[in-house]
Amino acid sequence: MKVLFATSECVPFYKKGGLGDVSHSLPVALSHLGVSTTIALPYFEKVKVKRGDLICLGPLAIDYAGKRELVFVFLTHIPKTTVSVLLFRHPRLSSYDESTFLFFCLCVSAWYRLSALTGNGFDIVHCNDWHMALIPLLLGEQDKTLKKQVKTLQSTAVKTVLTIHNLLYQGVVRASTIRNMGLPMSIFEKIPSPEGGVINLFREGLEHADVVSTVSPSYAKEILTPEFGPHIYDALRKRHDPVVGILNGIDTDVWNPKTDEYLPKNYTKKSVTEGKAVNKERLQKAVGLPVSDDLLFGFVGRIEPRQKGVDLIIKAVRQLPKKSFQVVLLGTGNIKQMKELEHLDGQCTHISYIETFDERLARRIYAGSDVLLVPSKFEPCGLTQMIAMRYGTIPLVRRTGGLADSVEDGETGFVFDDYHVEDLCKIMWKAITLREDDPKKWQAMVTRVMQEDFSWKRSAREYLEVYKKLAPPRRS
């Protein structure tokens, strides 16, 4: 089976967030199951790749804004794997914005058709998030929200999957920008606006893709509500099939306390107590916290007020007794919340906020913290709680999305339900008192979390089943 995996980011070439990790690890895991996966990625100005690792496959003609443009396509591979990566290079693909992805969707669609003509066609086109959501429509997929489905030769030939990674970002662009694609506006769902109308790219993808998937079973249920906007709700409600929820995984080779070169002391399940104690002390010194055995809460993530629950953390640390815990937070984002965290850092000796994103320090927080805070308003999947468990750090999460699917209260973490500071304070205090009053139970929980398996093998098998239903294996 051959899959064209279209994405806006992929480690190690370009990363903005968790999608970059997924776009690396899932294709690699699929390749181990015999799936020939080719990643399609814009050749952004900031893409990291050695020129010696590139093969130029030649130009691809794309009509855009009334002109014929030549896009040069380069072939490389994810290092130490058989996964091919296609990098599409053109001045219109140098930066990360909406118009870039409109142009890129045309590139991917053109490459798919060219591959089919040359006998190297793909069985599945897997599109990721709003950036790639126009590809099913461009490939001729019919509108799946219509009561009467009329199949065409194009819609029968192509098989597409659209994965929702986060509906907080939907790709809303002006209709005037869409006109540059040279397509009739009648095929789009134009939404009235003061700018003369806008197009919701995610909605277009949700209407036309053969299969819509998302990154956890719980999030698949949560998005079937009006909370994410009437246009998304309308498209999902009218489809004739359910959203497929497949929990993401993590690369257990990359996230491994036994081999992590950034840790002051490596450790395994057997040496976790000693290993975490050394990492905790070194972390406290590095971020300016007093060296103490007090429970250390960590936070690693975007400072995103619409999602990540940082407002709850700020309120909670002000209400809890100061002598019983410490908190270290790492991340950038919303300026107002960052200023609040800086103020809190300046006021409190038991709070440390680092205003940056540092891979080395993030890993040290995963290893040195006792508990990782993930009190999100919503969380499609979440990877930090899985990484924390890999490092023997107990996650404290809100019961939502992938957090609900990956953390069991009292067994592999601490879970609270309602998005209120009082509820977060209660569960944080529960963690503090359990560690103080029952060290054996605490250590048993640490052992359990390190035994959890969140590798990509399970997720890849589930995606393979989705692919097989769409495009059954060809008979030889």
Summary of the structure (lengths in Angstrom):
residues: 476
radius of gyration: 23.4
end to end distance: 12.5
largest distance: 71.3
contacts: 1628
relative contact order: 0.10
helix: 42%
strand: 20%
